[in-house]
Amino acid sequence: MTTTADGSGALSFDDPQLLAFLPMLYVAWADGGLDEAELRTICAQTAALLEQECGTALGRWVDPERPPGAADLQRMLAAIRAAAGDLSKTERLSLAELGIEVARAHGVEPGPHEVAALASLESALGVVGSEAARELLSTTRPGLAASPPAETFQPERMNELLEPDHRDLRFRLRAFLSRPEFAYDYELPRDNYRERVFEWTRALAAEGFGALSFPERYGGAGDVGAFVAAFETLGFHDLSLMVKFGVQFGLFGGSIEQLGTAKHHRRYLRDLGSLELPGCFAMTETGHGSNVADLETVARFDQATRAFEIETPTDYARKDYIGNAAAHARLATVFAQLEIEGQRYGVHAFLVPIRGLDGETLPNVRIADCGPKLGLEGVDNGRLWFDRVRIPYDNLLDSFGSILEDGSYSSPIASPSKRFFTMLGTLIGGRVSIALAAHSVARSALTIAIRYGASRRQFGPSGEAETVVLDYRTHKRRLMPRLATTYALNFALRELAADYAAPPGGDRRELEARAAGLKAFSTWHATDTVQTARECCGGQGYLVVNRLATLKADSDVFTTFEGDNTVLLQLLAKALLTGYRRQFSEMNLLRLARYLAGELATRVTELNPVVTHATDDDHLLDPDFQIGALRWREDQLLAALARRLKRRIDRGMETFDAIIDCQDHMVTTAHAHVERQIVESFEKAIEKAPAGPERDALSRLRSLFALHRIEADRGWFQEQGYLAGSKAKAVRKLVNKLCDRVRPDALPLVDAFGIPDELLAAPIAVAE
Amino acid sequence: MTTTADGSGALSFDDPQLLAFLPMLYVAWADGGLDEAELRTICAQTAALLEQECGTALGRWVDPERPPGAADLQRMLAAIRAAAGDLSKTERLSLAELGIEVARAHGVEPGPHEVAALASLESALGVVGSEAARELLSTTRPGLAASPPAETFQPERMNELLEPDHRDLRFRLRAFLSRPEFAYDYELPRDNYRERVFEWTRALAAEGFGALSFPERYGGAGDVGAFVAAFETLGFHDLSLMVKFGVQFGLFGGSIEQLGTAKHHRRYLRDLGSLELPGCFAMTETGHGSNVADLETVARFDQATRAFEIETPTDYARKDYIGNAAAHARLATVFAQLEIEGQRYGVHAFLVPIRGLDGETLPNVRIADCGPKLGLEGVDNGRLWFDRVRIPYDNLLDSFGSILEDGSYSSPIASPSKRFFTMLGTLIGGRVSIALAAHSVARSALTIAIRYGASRRQFGPSGEAETVVLDYRTHKRRLMPRLATTYALNFALRELAADYAAPPGGDRRELEARAAGLKAFSTWHATDTVQTARECCGGQGYLVVNRLATLKADSDVFTTFEGDNTVLLQLLAKALLTGYRRQFSEMNLLRLARYLAGELATRVTELNPVVTHATDDDHLLDPDFQIGALRWREDQLLAALARRLKRRIDRGMETFDAIIDCQDHMVTTAHAHVERQIVESFEKAIEKAPAGPERDALSRLRSLFALHRIEADRGWFQEQGYLAGSKAKAVRKLVNKLCDRVRPDALPLVDAFGIPDELLAAPIAVAE
């Protein structure tokens, strides 16, 4: 026997007995090399069955010393295909059966020995014959169509449930932003980008969007809810524009409206709303991000001239990250420690002019650019230093504190800490707004990733079209629970926005705590969702043109600004511990912790062993089980937290140290509270929705969200004995099942977000 | 009684009995408002104790109808402070005791009734007296110093353990990159940035770093390990440079070296190593990212002219994301389906010239820029189309397939699938390299976040310096486990790099699977760590100058390129199922799954109820427990996976569908495998390390990593009955404790990474 250059033996198909084995031999070799032992076994087994020696024609084909060459394999395949001929339509033909057909095509009828040998060999090889045969013949397989996009409900009707308020305004703003002049330009240099964003902001102001929350006599609509809805809608467009808009009208405008009095409103609100007067909100200092009470900028009052001197005492006390400051603001709301006659009265807000009409920096003010940032490059963040800048008395925003004619301090709120927290409470608008903006970001990212996932194909069964990637379980597992979370969150955010927009009055502490918790949850959810969407879109996700890159970079800081998320969750935990009745002072916290440790311990109910073991779908899909589980967790965590704090303090630990020691527990408790709240809001909305396919879809999403949260924390639930191991497994399985059930709704569910193609813009997600 | 403008009653301190109560009254009011019921209770209680009516001077001070004004509170505080005088040094004075001192300072000695009333009132108020008093007097508190940076071990010695190989090279390259010409410039426009990166690459090539892996006769050092170490070190610098370097010398150079033969080496390697010949690696197509076998570019062989015609049949088949293609490459390694006489022979690699010496695009080639990307803007990614481009026969990289004189195809590997996977196996270098680069990214991010966290202060106990944020439990919880993970991963990566660099020979399938798993783990860990570091640095983290923004944007695509992580983990799972003995073909997988379902079921050991309940530290800190738990999980998951696949296939499900159905299980299994592997490598390295403080620190890190992984998956461990609830809780507690124990080591642990300040560059992490 000769060996050709490529190592193949000079084999021929002249032995008729060989024909029936061709398909199997081809698979054995082409499949990537059986090891020697296996080949010898097969050879021996086949030979025995055929009552022949290994040295026959067939035997030579399975000799590991003489593997067939590439050309041999090609010839084998050609012979099989030629012989199969019309058989290509035959489905589920085993390799053995195919071999018999090949032999017959050559006029050879295999005997019973050979047929038995074929079957035995196929079994020894362990391949699924029909699949292998189909690959050889390139036929297509029956069944398993891609999940059909089930248009079971109307996206428009779903959109009405998702965004029930300010619908006209939302549509008007979406249409406005869809104009060609608002098209994205990813290549603008930073300075031009900033100017573009400034022009866009001016265009929004000209249409009256900026002043929506201001009183009508100053050009506004007196509708706080409308302003929030506008901000949320801007979250579907360029986030630099949204932030610029929020700084000017929400933070700067809001500070004058809420911390100032009538004289300030008369003087500033109209120009501010039209962007005639660009301003900024200078609270944060380099040294003090979250700890506003300890900021160091000073406002010294001089009774002789009735003026303040604003001073930045150290470089650490410069105002930092101030949006609008680096390029455009003329006036700044500056937070500083009020000092009268050497006596400090806490943080107050002052209006400090920083630029003249020509844009020149005013004397004794220093402004620096923060430089390039991860994202939001259309926003001019800057730093401010004040070198004893003098401002008249009227520049004190005096609704919570003023200085009488005699130079003495006066405030409607005597307690300095209460005054401080009341003033900070005006920040709630920023937190509500960012929570909603993050929601818009998550919706954009999911729309892009789900539309792409439903069209992109990769890999697939042999001889078939590749599979739609959204039909892969891992892909579903990554996107469906996040879609459900986004839906769930929607309703808690709607409630928050409505309560925030309701006429003030009554106790706002619960609202502040709720805003803190939902801001943290929503922004972390957005960061996580955008990241997942980016990864699910692979290389396409990395290209700026597909929007995910920009969404990721721009929204990343949401978890930090308007209150660092970890700090906000601690605020919420303290509010829970004190039953919202207190400001978040540590001493009060402690007092209440002692009380709660007693009270809550009795509130937590006994576990029912039947329920901890129940694993049927009806039970697990019941909102009562879902809400009950999340509420039980919250109560347990809160009671345990109170007990732990109390124990530490009773042992003589300082309150601050006790809190640090239990800090992770606080954050976990706050998280549990937010999740329970979200499911409850969701279920409330579902109960109010008219019966129909929309409501059914929402119920599935509620179950997916709730069970996915329980699944994620099933370690804890088992530790506490709330879930038996079998039940935890059942939850896990049901989450998979729900992912499958939500999948066919995925496209209409993201269509229901109603994001215009012009705003979405990603070529991978928008029909050209 | 009159009321002043600010609402304060005209109260005076003329009742001597009032003096002792001043501190407590101040706290009650200043603290932010007791509710009415509480005030009335306090009033009644106090009055009863003092045997007086509520209408007395004292009673008026707690009248909720007449809260004191801001000025009153200021006067109270001034009076207390004046009276306290020298007492400011007194620590741990209760409010009652302080009150007595205030009274005494005014010459009044409280009687026993009053003393009792004071104590009772303090208790009713529920405040911690000493803390409140300290706040009033602004004294500082004893104890609780910030965790001292314990220089218990030498960072240099630790660095020797972390990076035992190629130390001279690493130091040389770090020093080279620290030169001023390698300083970062965050403001370069994209085109200039690309040129800068190209110049940097040329400078590296001139120093011999590019050719390290090539044979010496072509200007190299013949040291694959050195090349990987250089790439890893570049991961501390600009990642665009690292990727550009990797594309030119690793992918393009590697393809010629490994897929080509001597004639190609002679002709190209020297110019390639000096960057005289810039090239690119054109594998990925728009329509086919991960599914390389099905890419559509065709290379048609014409026997008459012994030439190939390269063609892009559809727009979907354009080469995409190709690094170096948009601006610099002159030659491309193009992967295409080889076609001879209408017969396909699978994917092969061809050298296709795309640009002339002057940079002009060659005829019939189309090149487009991919446009702006999330990151890596210094790399010129492009798209390539070929319109029947003719190349001579010698441009086929023919080490795995050639065409004989007679026009017939020949290959040393007959099986097409084996040939394909062998060829793909040459990609392993990219995966090993990216795993190490991601490791460098995580080390940079942790160094920045930990150094900043150890210097940044926010909030703190009353009247004291603010607390170092790294001493907060939540901060420790976020950074210490990630630091431990980074350390743990280091040793598995060292082993991987060493095995990869070892002379080829033997079965590389285990190595390929290991590289796939560690690449996925390391890049996800980097993405997660950079994100966490960014959030831990707050606003500072968002500024580009602090490097985290760039690290985040640049490294994000690591989870996608060189193999999508989810796809890679499935490859690993298939390798585990087939015991590495097979190529990852589905038919083989199935055969082995049947076998394993039987074998593994018997391998999983029985649970010992004593062990499942053991919660003592000695047991939990024992590497045998940690590794044992992770190994048990891996074995269980693998056996269950094999059983699930078998069940589905036995029921008649198609293999492909069975795999999709169990896909999340596959990914989980692969993850479990990688984690077990990492802990084992870590423990092996610890055992080899000399006894001393470095080894002790490493042991703590191993425990933290292992227990943190067990904690994260305690839901599963409990479901399986491996951990009792009490043991799961004990693990959770111990993770917290280990975070505390690792915290003092945090600074030297990141110093041990040895990243030069010039490369780290972040002002928040580098002494000026």
Interface residues (C-beta under 8 A of the other chain):
Chain A: T4 A5 D6 G7 S8 V27 W29 A30 D31 G32 G33 D35 P67 P68 G69 A70 A71 D72 L73 Q74 L125 G126 V127 V128 E131 A132 R141 L144 Y186 E187 P189 T284 H288 G289 S290 N291 D294 D320 Y321 Q343 Y345 C370 G371 P372 K373 L374 G375 G401 L404 S408 Y409 S410 S411 P412 I413 A414 S415 P416 S417 K418 R419 F421 Q458 F459 G460 P461 S462 E466 T467 D471 Y472 R473 T474 R477 T527 Q531 R534 E535 G538 G539 G541 Y542 L543 V544 V545 L548 A549 K552 A553 D556 V557 T559 T560 F561 D564 N565 T566 R581 R582 Q583 S585 E586 M587 N588 L590 R591 R594 Y595 I649 E654 T655 F656 D657 I660 D661 C662 Q663 D664 V667 E711 D713 R714 G715 F717 Q718 E719 Q720 G721 G725 S726 A728 K729 N736
Chain B: T4 A5 D6 G7 S8 V27 W29 A30 D31 G32 G33 D35 P67 P68 G69 A70 A71 D72 L73 Q74 L125 G126 V127 V128 E131 A132 R141 L144 Y186 E187 P189 T284 H288 G289 S290 N291 D294 D320 Y321 Q343 Y345 C370 G371 P372 K373 L374 G375 G401 L404 S408 Y409 S410 S411 P412 I413 A414 S415 P416 S417 K418 R419 F421 Q458 F459 G460 P461 S462 E466 T467 D471 Y472 R473 T474 H475 R477 T527 Q531 R534 E535 G538 G539 G541 Y542 L543 V544 V545 L548 A549 K552 A553 D556 V557 T559 T560 F561 D564 N565 T566 R581 R582 Q583 S585 E586 M587 N588 L590 R591 R594 I649 E654 T655 F656 D657 I660 D661 C662 Q663 D664 V667 E711 D713 R714 G715 F717 Q718 E719 Q720 G721 G725 S726 A728 K729 N736
